[in-house]
Amino acid sequence: MTETTYSIVEARARLGAIAREISVTRKPVAITDHGQTVAILVSPADALELQELRALAAYRARQARGEDAGVPHDEAYSRVFGEGEA
């Protein structure tokens, strides 16, 4: 899943350096406990992208089930900017 892996003990000792590296490279880092991956550290940009992808997947699933999947663009625009589009 990831190229770089640290044990919990290693990660604790190097957390600051690992966090800075992830922020710059955007490459995730695995944290292991007794050889098993227990966490993946990702950059803030990647975390945001993952949240957006999850929201999009949930939206599409609601659409596929025929549920009200959101607010139409015109209505959202009116709610944010007032009545009528410019």
PDB file of N, CA, C and O in Angstrom:
ATOM      1  N   MET A   1       0.824  -1.197   0.000  1.00  0.00           N
ATOM      2  CA  MET A   1       0.000   0.000   0.000  1.00  0.00           C
ATOM      3  C   MET A   1       0.868   1.260   0.000  1.00  0.00           C
ATOM      4  O   MET A   1       0.611   2.205  -0.746  1.00  0.00           O
ATOM      5  N   THR A   2       1.871   1.257   0.827  1.00  0.00           N
ATOM      6  CA  THR A   2       2.790   2.398   0.857  1.00  0.00           C
ATOM      7  C   THR A   2       4.213   1.878   0.751  1.00  0.00           C
ATOM      8  O   THR A   2       4.503   0.739   1.115  1.00  0.00           O
ATOM      9  N   GLU A   3       5.088   2.723   0.253  1.00  0.00           N
ATOM     10  CA  GLU A   3       6.485   2.336   0.121  1.00  0.00           C
ATOM     11  C   GLU A   3       7.228   2.494   1.442  1.00  0.00           C
ATOM     12  O   GLU A   3       8.135   1.716   1.737  1.00  0.00           O
ATOM     13  N   THR A   4       6.855   3.493   2.239  1.00  0.00           N
ATOM     14  CA  THR A   4       7.565   3.784   3.480  1.00  0.00           C
ATOM     15  C   THR A   4       6.762   3.281   4.661  1.00  0.00           C
ATOM     16  O   THR A   4       5.562   3.536   4.767  1.00  0.00           O
ATOM     17  N   THR A   5       7.435   2.562   5.547  1.00  0.00           N
ATOM     18  CA  THR A   5       6.791   1.976   6.717  1.00  0.00           C
ATOM     19  C   THR A   5       7.676   2.208   7.936  1.00  0.00           C
ATOM     20  O   THR A   5       8.899   2.083   7.870  1.00  0.00           O
ATOM     21  N   TYR A   6       7.031   2.549   9.049  1.00  0.00           N
ATOM     22  CA  TYR A   6       7.722   2.702  10.324  1.00  0.00           C
ATOM     23  C   TYR A   6       6.960   1.924  11.382  1.00  0.00           C
ATOM     24  O   TYR A   6       5.731   1.858  11.359  1.00  0.00           O
ATOM     25  N   SER A   7       7.701   1.337  12.309  1.00  0.00           N
ATOM     26  CA  SER A   7       7.046   0.740  13.462  1.00  0.00           C
ATOM     27  C   SER A   7       6.551   1.880  14.354  1.00  0.00           C
ATOM     28  O   SER A   7       6.990   3.021  14.208  1.00  0.00           O
ATOM     29  N   ILE A   8       5.657   1.577  15.255  1.00  0.00           N
ATOM     30  CA  ILE A   8       5.166   2.601  16.182  1.00  0.00           C
ATOM     31  C   ILE A   8       6.322   3.228  16.953  1.00  0.00           C
ATOM     32  O   ILE A   8       6.341   4.441  17.166  1.00  0.00           O
ATOM     33  N   VAL A   9       7.271   2.421  17.367  1.00  0.00           N
ATOM     34  CA  VAL A   9       8.422   2.930  18.128  1.00  0.00           C
ATOM     35  C   VAL A   9       9.242   3.889  17.271  1.00  0.00           C
ATOM     36  O   VAL A   9       9.612   4.969  17.732  1.00  0.00           O
ATOM     37  N   GLU A  10       9.531   3.504  16.022  1.00  0.00           N
ATOM     38  CA  GLU A  10      10.284   4.382  15.117  1.00  0.00           C
ATOM     39  C   GLU A  10       9.515   5.673  14.846  1.00  0.00           C
ATOM     40  O   GLU A  10      10.084   6.765  14.873  1.00  0.00           O
ATOM     41  N   ALA A  11       8.224   5.535  14.586  1.00  0.00           N
ATOM     42  CA  ALA A  11       7.402   6.710  14.268  1.00  0.00           C
ATOM     43  C   ALA A  11       7.361   7.684  15.438  1.00  0.00           C
ATOM     44  O   ALA A  11       7.422   8.897  15.236  1.00  0.00           O
ATOM     45  N   ARG A  12       7.259   7.169  16.652  1.00  0.00           N
ATOM     46  CA  ARG A  12       7.239   8.029  17.835  1.00  0.00           C
ATOM     47  C   ARG A  12       8.522   8.846  17.909  1.00  0.00           C
ATOM     48  O   ARG A  12       8.486  10.038  18.216  1.00  0.00           O
ATOM     49  N   ALA A  13       9.639   8.216  17.632  1.00  0.00           N
ATOM     50  CA  ALA A  13      10.930   8.896  17.722  1.00  0.00           C
ATOM     51  C   ALA A  13      11.140   9.908  16.598  1.00  0.00           C
ATOM     52  O   ALA A  13      11.886  10.871  16.773  1.00  0.00           O
ATOM     53  N   ARG A  14      10.494   9.706  15.449  1.00  0.00           N
ATOM     54  CA  ARG A  14      10.738  10.559  14.280  1.00  0.00           C
ATOM     55  C   ARG A  14       9.486  11.274  13.773  1.00  0.00           C
ATOM     56  O   ARG A  14       9.457  11.708  12.622  1.00  0.00           O
ATOM     57  N   LEU A  15       8.461  11.407  14.600  1.00  0.00           N
ATOM     58  CA  LEU A  15       7.175  11.909  14.130  1.00  0.00           C
ATOM     59  C   LEU A  15       7.269  13.258  13.427  1.00  0.00           C
ATOM     60  O   LEU A  15       6.670  13.433  12.366  1.00  0.00           O
ATOM     61  N   GLY A  16       7.994  14.200  13.982  1.00  0.00           N
ATOM     62  CA  GLY A  16       8.113  15.512  13.347  1.00  0.00           C
ATOM     63  C   GLY A  16       8.694  15.429  11.952  1.00  0.00           C
ATOM     64  O   GLY A  16       8.161  16.035  11.023  1.00  0.00           O
ATOM     65  N   ALA A  17       9.768  14.694  11.791  1.00  0.00           N
ATOM     66  CA  ALA A  17      10.410  14.550  10.485  1.00  0.00           C
ATOM     67  C   ALA A  17       9.499  13.813   9.508  1.00  0.00           C
ATOM     68  O   ALA A  17       9.417  14.178   8.335  1.00  0.00           O
ATOM     69  N   ILE A  18       8.817  12.781   9.988  1.00  0.00           N
ATOM     70  CA  ILE A  18       7.901  12.024   9.128  1.00  0.00           C
ATOM     71  C   ILE A  18       6.763  12.928   8.651  1.00  0.00           C
ATOM     72  O   ILE A  18       6.423  12.915   7.468  1.00  0.00           O
ATOM     73  N   ALA A  19       6.180  13.698   9.540  1.00  0.00           N
ATOM     74  CA  ALA A  19       5.072  14.589   9.186  1.00  0.00           C
ATOM     75  C   ALA A  19       5.517  15.611   8.146  1.00  0.00           C
ATOM     76  O   ALA A  19       4.793  15.867   7.184  1.00  0.00           O
ATOM     77  N   ARG A  20       6.697  16.198   8.326  1.00  0.00           N
ATOM     78  CA  ARG A  20       7.188  17.180   7.347  1.00  0.00           C
ATOM     79  C   ARG A  20       7.429  16.524   5.988  1.00  0.00           C
ATOM     80  O   ARG A  20       7.130  17.111   4.948  1.00  0.00           O
ATOM     81  N   GLU A  21       7.967  15.312   6.003  1.00  0.00           N
ATOM     82  CA  GLU A  21       8.221  14.590   4.753  1.00  0.00           C
ATOM     83  C   GLU A  21       6.918  14.318   4.001  1.00  0.00           C
ATOM     84  O   GLU A  21       6.837  14.519   2.789  1.00  0.00           O
ATOM     85  N   ILE A  22       5.916  13.866   4.719  1.00  0.00           N
ATOM     86  CA  ILE A  22       4.617  13.573   4.098  1.00  0.00           C
ATOM     87  C   ILE A  22       4.005  14.840   3.517  1.00  0.00           C
ATOM     88  O   ILE A  22       3.438  14.815   2.424  1.00  0.00           O
ATOM     89  N   SER A  23       4.116  15.936   4.238  1.00  0.00           N
ATOM     90  CA  SER A  23       3.553  17.198   3.775  1.00  0.00           C
ATOM     91  C   SER A  23       4.186  17.647   2.467  1.00  0.00           C
ATOM     92  O   SER A  23       3.502  18.180   1.592  1.00  0.00           O
ATOM     93  N   VAL A  24       5.484  17.434   2.332  1.00  0.00           N
ATOM     94  CA  VAL A  24       6.206  17.858   1.131  1.00  0.00           C
ATOM     95  C   VAL A  24       6.016  16.882  -0.027  1.00  0.00           C
ATOM     96  O   VAL A  24       5.744  17.297  -1.153  1.00  0.00           O
ATOM     97  N   THR A  25       6.159  15.588   0.249  1.00  0.00           N
ATOM     98  CA  THR A  25       6.147  14.593  -0.831  1.00  0.00           C
ATOM     99  C   THR A  25       4.752  14.099  -1.196  1.00  0.00           C
ATOM    100  O   THR A  25       4.543  13.590  -2.298  1.00  0.00           O
ATOM    101  N   ARG A  26       3.792  14.247  -0.276  1.00  0.00           N
ATOM    102  CA  ARG A  26       2.437  13.715  -0.430  1.00  0.00           C
ATOM    103  C   ARG A  26       2.424  12.200  -0.577  1.00  0.00           C
ATOM    104  O   ARG A  26       1.459  11.635  -1.090  1.00  0.00           O
ATOM    105  N   LYS A  27       3.492  11.537  -0.130  1.00  0.00           N
ATOM    106  CA  LYS A  27       3.540  10.073  -0.154  1.00  0.00           C
ATOM    107  C   LYS A  27       3.111   9.553   1.208  1.00  0.00           C
ATOM    108  O   LYS A  27       3.694   9.937   2.221  1.00  0.00           O
ATOM    109  N   PRO A  28       2.104   8.688   1.255  1.00  0.00           N
ATOM    110  CA  PRO A  28       1.641   8.156   2.538  1.00  0.00           C
ATOM    111  C   PRO A  28       2.703   7.290   3.205  1.00  0.00           C
ATOM    112  O   PRO A  28       3.574   6.726   2.544  1.00  0.00           O
ATOM    113  N   VAL A  29       2.611   7.200   4.511  1.00  0.00           N
ATOM    114  CA  VAL A  29       3.525   6.393   5.318  1.00  0.00           C
ATOM    115  C   VAL A  29       2.695   5.469   6.196  1.00  0.00           C
ATOM    116  O   VAL A  29       1.736   5.895   6.839  1.00  0.00           O
ATOM    117  N   ALA A  30       3.082   4.194   6.211  1.00  0.00           N
ATOM    118  CA  ALA A  30       2.387   3.208   7.043  1.00  0.00           C
ATOM    119  C   ALA A  30       3.047   3.136   8.410  1.00  0.00           C
ATOM    120  O   ALA A  30       4.271   3.213   8.525  1.00  0.00           O
ATOM    121  N   ILE A  31       2.232   2.988   9.440  1.00  0.00           N
ATOM    122  CA  ILE A  31       2.690   2.763  10.807  1.00  0.00           C
ATOM    123  C   ILE A  31       2.278   1.343  11.176  1.00  0.00           C
ATOM    124  O   ILE A  31       1.119   0.958  11.023  1.00  0.00           O
ATOM    125  N   THR A  32       3.249   0.571  11.665  1.00  0.00           N
ATOM    126  CA  THR A  32       2.959  -0.823  11.976  1.00  0.00           C
ATOM    127  C   THR A  32       3.108  -1.110  13.465  1.00  0.00           C
ATOM    128  O   THR A  32       3.838  -0.427  14.184  1.00  0.00           O
ATOM    129  N   ASP A  33       2.402  -2.127  13.897  1.00  0.00           N
ATOM    130  CA  ASP A  33       2.499  -2.636  15.263  1.00  0.00           C
ATOM    131  C   ASP A  33       2.650  -4.147  15.142  1.00  0.00           C
ATOM    132  O   ASP A  33       1.732  -4.836  14.698  1.00  0.00           O
ATOM    133  N   HIS A  34       3.797  -4.651  15.532  1.00  0.00           N
ATOM    134  CA  HIS A  34       4.096  -6.080  15.409  1.00  0.00           C
ATOM    135  C   HIS A  34       3.910  -6.571  13.975  1.00  0.00           C
ATOM    136  O   HIS A  34       3.380  -7.656  13.738  1.00  0.00           O
ATOM    137  N   GLY A  35       4.357  -5.751  13.024  1.00  0.00           N
ATOM    138  CA  GLY A  35       4.327  -6.140  11.616  1.00  0.00           C
ATOM    139  C   GLY A  35       3.018  -5.911  10.901  1.00  0.00           C
ATOM    140  O   GLY A  35       2.948  -6.104   9.687  1.00  0.00           O
ATOM    141  N   GLN A  36       1.974  -5.504  11.606  1.00  0.00           N
ATOM    142  CA  GLN A  36       0.665  -5.256  10.993  1.00  0.00           C
ATOM    143  C   GLN A  36       0.440  -3.757  10.842  1.00  0.00           C
ATOM    144  O   GLN A  36       0.663  -3.003  11.789  1.00  0.00           O
ATOM    145  N   THR A  37       0.005  -3.318   9.677  1.00  0.00           N
ATOM    146  CA  THR A  37      -0.291  -1.905   9.479  1.00  0.00           C
ATOM    147  C   THR A  37      -1.485  -1.521  10.336  1.00  0.00           C
ATOM    148  O   THR A  37      -2.548  -2.136  10.252  1.00  0.00           O
ATOM    149  N   VAL A  38      -1.298  -0.493  11.164  1.00  0.00           N
ATOM    150  CA  VAL A  38      -2.366  -0.036  12.053  1.00  0.00           C
ATOM    151  C   VAL A  38      -2.830   1.370  11.713  1.00  0.00           C
ATOM    152  O   VAL A  38      -3.882   1.803  12.182  1.00  0.00           O
ATOM    153  N   ALA A  39      -2.061   2.089  10.904  1.00  0.00           N
ATOM    154  CA  ALA A  39      -2.446   3.439  10.505  1.00  0.00           C
ATOM    155  C   ALA A  39      -1.669   3.820   9.252  1.00  0.00           C
ATOM    156  O   ALA A  39      -0.589   3.297   8.976  1.00  0.00           O
ATOM    157  N   ILE A  40      -2.250   4.739   8.511  1.00  0.00           N
ATOM    158  CA  ILE A  40      -1.589   5.328   7.356  1.00  0.00           C
ATOM    159  C   ILE A  40      -1.615   6.835   7.562  1.00  0.00           C
ATOM    160  O   ILE A  40      -2.678   7.418   7.772  1.00  0.00           O
ATOM    161  N   LEU A  41      -0.456   7.460   7.504  1.00  0.00           N
ATOM    162  CA  LEU A  41      -0.371   8.918   7.613  1.00  0.00           C
ATOM    163  C   LEU A  41      -0.365   9.499   6.210  1.00  0.00           C
ATOM    164  O   LEU A  41       0.402   9.063   5.351  1.00  0.00           O
ATOM    165  N   VAL A  42      -1.234  10.498   5.979  1.00  0.00           N
ATOM    166  CA  VAL A  42      -1.312  11.139   4.666  1.00  0.00           C
ATOM    167  C   VAL A  42      -1.221  12.645   4.835  1.00  0.00           C
ATOM    168  O   VAL A  42      -1.424  13.171   5.929  1.00  0.00           O
ATOM    169  N   SER A  43      -0.913  13.334   3.745  1.00  0.00           N
ATOM    170  CA  SER A  43      -0.829  14.786   3.771  1.00  0.00           C
ATOM    171  C   SER A  43      -2.221  15.382   3.941  1.00  0.00           C
ATOM    172  O   SER A  43      -3.217  14.728   3.631  1.00  0.00           O
ATOM    173  N   PRO A  44      -2.299  16.621   4.433  1.00  0.00           N
ATOM    174  CA  PRO A  44      -3.607  17.272   4.539  1.00  0.00           C
ATOM    175  C   PRO A  44      -4.318  17.357   3.183  1.00  0.00           C
ATOM    176  O   PRO A  44      -5.535  17.190   3.108  1.00  0.00           O
ATOM    177  N   ALA A  45      -3.569  17.613   2.127  1.00  0.00           N
ATOM    178  CA  ALA A  45      -4.178  17.701   0.793  1.00  0.00           C
ATOM    179  C   ALA A  45      -4.800  16.363   0.393  1.00  0.00           C
ATOM    180  O   ALA A  45      -5.904  16.327  -0.150  1.00  0.00           O
ATOM    181  N   ASP A  46      -4.093  15.267   0.662  1.00  0.00           N
ATOM    182  CA  ASP A  46      -4.646  13.955   0.331  1.00  0.00           C
ATOM    183  C   ASP A  46      -5.849  13.610   1.202  1.00  0.00           C
ATOM    184  O   ASP A  46      -6.806  13.002   0.723  1.00  0.00           O
ATOM    185  N   ALA A  47      -5.810  13.990   2.469  1.00  0.00           N
ATOM    186  CA  ALA A  47      -6.948  13.741   3.354  1.00  0.00           C
ATOM    187  C   ALA A  47      -8.191  14.467   2.843  1.00  0.00           C
ATOM    188  O   ALA A  47      -9.284  13.901   2.841  1.00  0.00           O
ATOM    189  N   LEU A  48      -8.027  15.712   2.412  1.00  0.00           N
ATOM    190  CA  LEU A  48      -9.148  16.473   1.872  1.00  0.00           C
ATOM    191  C   LEU A  48      -9.682  15.823   0.604  1.00  0.00           C
ATOM    192  O   LEU A  48     -10.893  15.713   0.414  1.00  0.00           O
ATOM    193  N   GLU A  49      -8.777  15.398  -0.253  1.00  0.00           N
ATOM    194  CA  GLU A  49      -9.187  14.730  -1.489  1.00  0.00           C
ATOM    195  C   GLU A  49      -9.970  13.451  -1.184  1.00  0.00           C
ATOM    196  O   GLU A  49     -10.967  13.161  -1.845  1.00  0.00           O
ATOM    197  N   LEU A  50      -9.527  12.698  -0.201  1.00  0.00           N
ATOM    198  CA  LEU A  50     -10.240  11.479   0.189  1.00  0.00           C
ATOM    199  C   LEU A  50     -11.644  11.801   0.713  1.00  0.00           C
ATOM    200  O   LEU A  50     -12.604  11.102   0.389  1.00  0.00           O
ATOM    201  N   GLN A  51     -11.761  12.859   1.523  1.00  0.00           N
ATOM    202  CA  GLN A  51     -13.077  13.265   2.028  1.00  0.00           C
ATOM    203  C   GLN A  51     -14.000  13.645   0.876  1.00  0.00           C
ATOM    204  O   GLN A  51     -15.175  13.278   0.869  1.00  0.00           O
ATOM    205  N   GLU A  52     -13.469  14.379  -0.096  1.00  0.00           N
ATOM    206  CA  GLU A  52     -14.282  14.785  -1.242  1.00  0.00           C
ATOM    207  C   GLU A  52     -14.717  13.577  -2.058  1.00  0.00           C
ATOM    208  O   GLU A  52     -15.862  13.515  -2.507  1.00  0.00           O
ATOM    209  N   LEU A  53     -13.823  12.619  -2.255  1.00  0.00           N
ATOM    210  CA  LEU A  53     -14.171  11.412  -3.007  1.00  0.00           C
ATOM    211  C   LEU A  53     -15.223  10.584  -2.282  1.00  0.00           C
ATOM    212  O   LEU A  53     -16.112  10.017  -2.917  1.00  0.00           O
ATOM    213  N   ARG A  54     -15.130  10.509  -0.956  1.00  0.00           N
ATOM    214  CA  ARG A  54     -16.141   9.779  -0.182  1.00  0.00           C
ATOM    215  C   ARG A  54     -17.496  10.460  -0.288  1.00  0.00           C
ATOM    216  O   ARG A  54     -18.519   9.790  -0.432  1.00  0.00           O
ATOM    217  N   ALA A  55     -17.510  11.792  -0.216  1.00  0.00           N
ATOM    218  CA  ALA A  55     -18.763  12.532  -0.332  1.00  0.00           C
ATOM    219  C   ALA A  55     -19.369  12.326  -1.715  1.00  0.00           C
ATOM    220  O   ALA A  55     -20.581  12.148  -1.838  1.00  0.00           O
ATOM    221  N   LEU A  56     -18.541  12.346  -2.753  1.00  0.00           N
ATOM    222  CA  LEU A  56     -19.031  12.128  -4.113  1.00  0.00           C
ATOM    223  C   LEU A  56     -19.589  10.719  -4.270  1.00  0.00           C
ATOM    224  O   LEU A  56     -20.636  10.534  -4.889  1.00  0.00           O
ATOM    225  N   ALA A  57     -18.905   9.732  -3.719  1.00  0.00           N
ATOM    226  CA  ALA A  57     -19.394   8.351  -3.798  1.00  0.00           C
ATOM    227  C   ALA A  57     -20.728   8.200  -3.077  1.00  0.00           C
ATOM    228  O   ALA A  57     -21.624   7.513  -3.567  1.00  0.00           O
ATOM    229  N   ALA A  58     -20.865   8.835  -1.920  1.00  0.00           N
ATOM    230  CA  ALA A  58     -22.128   8.769  -1.180  1.00  0.00           C
ATOM    231  C   ALA A  58     -23.248   9.445  -1.967  1.00  0.00           C
ATOM    232  O   ALA A  58     -24.372   8.945  -2.004  1.00  0.00           O
ATOM    233  N   TYR A  59     -22.945  10.567  -2.587  1.00  0.00           N
ATOM    234  CA  TYR A  59     -23.920  11.291  -3.407  1.00  0.00           C
ATOM    235  C   TYR A  59     -24.384  10.412  -4.565  1.00  0.00           C
ATOM    236  O   TYR A  59     -25.582  10.295  -4.824  1.00  0.00           O
ATOM    237  N   ARG A  60     -23.433   9.798  -5.255  1.00  0.00           N
ATOM    238  CA  ARG A  60     -23.787   8.950  -6.398  1.00  0.00           C
ATOM    239  C   ARG A  60     -24.583   7.722  -5.963  1.00  0.00           C
ATOM    240  O   ARG A  60     -25.469   7.273  -6.690  1.00  0.00           O
ATOM    241  N   ALA A  61     -24.277   7.176  -4.790  1.00  0.00           N
ATOM    242  CA  ALA A  61     -25.037   6.031  -4.281  1.00  0.00           C
ATOM    243  C   ALA A  61     -26.478   6.440  -3.991  1.00  0.00           C
ATOM    244  O   ALA A  61     -27.408   5.697  -4.301  1.00  0.00           O
ATOM    245  N   ARG A  62     -26.669   7.635  -3.390  1.00  0.00           N
ATOM    246  CA  ARG A  62     -28.040   8.117  -3.136  1.00  0.00           C
ATOM    247  C   ARG A  62     -28.773   8.328  -4.455  1.00  0.00           C
ATOM    248  O   ARG A  62     -29.950   7.986  -4.572  1.00  0.00           O
ATOM    249  N   GLN A  63     -28.089   8.886  -5.446  1.00  0.00           N
ATOM    250  CA  GLN A  63     -28.702   9.082  -6.760  1.00  0.00           C
ATOM    251  C   GLN A  63     -29.125   7.747  -7.358  1.00  0.00           C
ATOM    252  O   GLN A  63     -30.235   7.626  -7.877  1.00  0.00           O
ATOM    253  N   ALA A  64     -28.253   6.743  -7.292  1.00  0.00           N
ATOM    254  CA  ALA A  64     -28.533   5.429  -7.862  1.00  0.00           C
ATOM    255  C   ALA A  64     -29.734   4.767  -7.190  1.00  0.00           C
ATOM    256  O   ALA A  64     -30.474   4.018  -7.828  1.00  0.00           O
ATOM    257  N   ARG A  65     -29.923   5.045  -5.904  1.00  0.00           N
ATOM    258  CA  ARG A  65     -31.082   4.495  -5.182  1.00  0.00           C
ATOM    259  C   ARG A  65     -32.350   5.318  -5.424  1.00  0.00           C
ATOM    260  O   ARG A  65     -33.430   4.953  -4.960  1.00  0.00           O
ATOM    261  N   GLY A  66     -32.213   6.428  -6.152  1.00  0.00           N
ATOM    262  CA  GLY A  66     -33.363   7.267  -6.433  1.00  0.00           C
ATOM    263  C   GLY A  66     -33.723   8.200  -5.304  1.00  0.00           C
ATOM    264  O   GLY A  66     -34.808   8.782  -5.303  1.00  0.00           O
ATOM    265  N   GLU A  67     -32.829   8.353  -4.339  1.00  0.00           N
ATOM    266  CA  GLU A  67     -33.090   9.247  -3.216  1.00  0.00           C
ATOM    267  C   GLU A  67     -32.786  10.682  -3.616  1.00  0.00           C
ATOM    268  O   GLU A  67     -32.070  10.935  -4.585  1.00  0.00           O
ATOM    269  N   ASP A  68     -33.333  11.601  -2.865  1.00  0.00           N
ATOM    270  CA  ASP A  68     -33.012  13.003  -3.079  1.00  0.00           C
ATOM    271  C   ASP A  68     -31.531  13.170  -2.773  1.00  0.00           C
ATOM    272  O   ASP A  68     -31.110  13.095  -1.619  1.00  0.00           O
ATOM    273  N   ALA A  69     -30.747  13.397  -3.822  1.00  0.00           N
ATOM    274  CA  ALA A  69     -29.292  13.379  -3.670  1.00  0.00           C
ATOM    275  C   ALA A  69     -28.692  14.750  -3.432  1.00  0.00           C
ATOM    276  O   ALA A  69     -27.470  14.867  -3.333  1.00  0.00           O
ATOM    277  N   GLY A  70     -29.491  15.773  -3.336  1.00  0.00           N
ATOM    278  CA  GLY A  70     -28.916  17.093  -3.089  1.00  0.00           C
ATOM    279  C   GLY A  70     -29.813  18.198  -3.579  1.00  0.00           C
ATOM    280  O   GLY A  70     -30.997  17.991  -3.844  1.00  0.00           O
ATOM    281  N   VAL A  71     -29.249  19.349  -3.693  1.00  0.00           N
ATOM    282  CA  VAL A  71     -29.963  20.552  -4.106  1.00  0.00           C
ATOM    283  C   VAL A  71     -29.556  20.892  -5.530  1.00  0.00           C
ATOM    284  O   VAL A  71     -28.361  20.911  -5.825  1.00  0.00           O
ATOM    285  N   PRO A  72     -30.506  21.163  -6.431  1.00  0.00           N
ATOM    286  CA  PRO A  72     -30.144  21.562  -7.787  1.00  0.00           C
ATOM    287  C   PRO A  72     -29.310  22.838  -7.783  1.00  0.00           C
ATOM    288  O   PRO A  72     -29.427  23.660  -6.874  1.00  0.00           O
ATOM    289  N   HIS A  73     -28.480  22.998  -8.786  1.00  0.00           N
ATOM    290  CA  HIS A  73     -27.555  24.132  -8.860  1.00  0.00           C
ATOM    291  C   HIS A  73     -28.274  25.473  -8.715  1.00  0.00           C
ATOM    292  O   HIS A  73     -27.831  26.326  -7.945  1.00  0.00           O
ATOM    293  N   ASP A  74     -29.363  25.670  -9.433  1.00  0.00           N
ATOM    294  CA  ASP A  74     -30.068  26.959  -9.381  1.00  0.00           C
ATOM    295  C   ASP A  74     -30.545  27.277  -7.967  1.00  0.00           C
ATOM    296  O   ASP A  74     -30.445  28.417  -7.512  1.00  0.00           O
ATOM    297  N   GLU A  75     -31.061  26.271  -7.281  1.00  0.00           N
ATOM    298  CA  GLU A  75     -31.526  26.485  -5.911  1.00  0.00           C
ATOM    299  C   GLU A  75     -30.360  26.790  -4.968  1.00  0.00           C
ATOM    300  O   GLU A  75     -30.461  27.673  -4.116  1.00  0.00           O
ATOM    301  N   ALA A  76     -29.260  26.062  -5.122  1.00  0.00           N
ATOM    302  CA  ALA A  76     -28.084  26.312  -4.277  1.00  0.00           C
ATOM    303  C   ALA A  76     -27.559  27.726  -4.516  1.00  0.00           C
ATOM    304  O   ALA A  76     -27.202  28.425  -3.568  1.00  0.00           O
ATOM    305  N   TYR A  77     -27.513  28.144  -5.766  1.00  0.00           N
ATOM    306  CA  TYR A  77     -27.041  29.495  -6.097  1.00  0.00           C
ATOM    307  C   TYR A  77     -27.937  30.548  -5.435  1.00  0.00           C
ATOM    308  O   TYR A  77     -27.453  31.524  -4.863  1.00  0.00           O
ATOM    309  N   SER A  78     -29.238  30.327  -5.527  1.00  0.00           N
ATOM    310  CA  SER A  78     -30.173  31.275  -4.914  1.00  0.00           C
ATOM    311  C   SER A  78     -30.004  31.321  -3.401  1.00  0.00           C
ATOM    312  O   SER A  78     -30.070  32.398  -2.808  1.00  0.00           O
ATOM    313  N   ARG A  79     -29.788  30.174  -2.768  1.00  0.00           N
ATOM    314  CA  ARG A  79     -29.590  30.143  -1.320  1.00  0.00           C
ATOM    315  C   ARG A  79     -28.337  30.908  -0.898  1.00  0.00           C
ATOM    316  O   ARG A  79     -28.324  31.579   0.134  1.00  0.00           O
ATOM    317  N   VAL A  80     -27.294  30.798  -1.702  1.00  0.00           N
ATOM    318  CA  VAL A  80     -26.027  31.436  -1.341  1.00  0.00           C
ATOM    319  C   VAL A  80     -26.005  32.905  -1.712  1.00  0.00           C
ATOM    320  O   VAL A  80     -25.561  33.739  -0.923  1.00  0.00           O
ATOM    321  N   PHE A  81     -26.483  33.235  -2.913  1.00  0.00           N
ATOM    322  CA  PHE A  81     -26.321  34.596  -3.436  1.00  0.00           C
ATOM    323  C   PHE A  81     -27.610  35.397  -3.507  1.00  0.00           C
ATOM    324  O   PHE A  81     -27.600  36.539  -3.967  1.00  0.00           O
ATOM    325  N   GLY A  82     -28.721  34.820  -3.059  1.00  0.00           N
ATOM    326  CA  GLY A  82     -29.986  35.526  -3.149  1.00  0.00           C
ATOM    327  C   GLY A  82     -30.730  35.120  -4.408  1.00  0.00           C
ATOM    328  O   GLY A  82     -30.217  34.350  -5.220  1.00  0.00           O
ATOM    329  N   GLU A  83     -31.916  35.629  -4.566  1.00  0.00           N
ATOM    330  CA  GLU A  83     -32.765  35.224  -5.682  1.00  0.00           C
ATOM    331  C   GLU A  83     -32.192  35.656  -7.027  1.00  0.00           C
ATOM    332  O   GLU A  83     -31.633  36.744  -7.160  1.00  0.00           O
ATOM    333  N   GLY A  84     -32.342  34.783  -8.021  1.00  0.00           N
ATOM    334  CA  GLY A  84     -31.952  35.088  -9.388  1.00  0.00           C
ATOM    335  C   GLY A  84     -30.463  35.011  -9.632  1.00  0.00           C
ATOM    336  O   GLY A  84     -29.656  35.448  -8.812  1.00  0.00           O
ATOM    337  N   GLU A  85     -30.113  34.447 -10.777  1.00  0.00           N
ATOM    338  CA  GLU A  85     -28.685  34.367 -11.153  1.00  0.00           C
ATOM    339  C   GLU A  85     -28.291  35.590 -11.939  1.00  0.00           C
ATOM    340  O   GLU A  85     -29.104  36.178 -12.652  1.00  0.00           O
ATOM    341  N   ALA A  86     -27.037  35.967 -11.802  1.00  0.00           N
ATOM    342  CA  ALA A  86     -26.509  37.119 -12.545  1.00  0.00           C
ATOM    343  C   ALA A  86     -26.123  36.732 -13.938  1.00  0.00           C
ATOM    344  O   ALA A  86     -25.659  37.574 -14.707  1.00  0.00           O
TER     345      ALA A  86
END
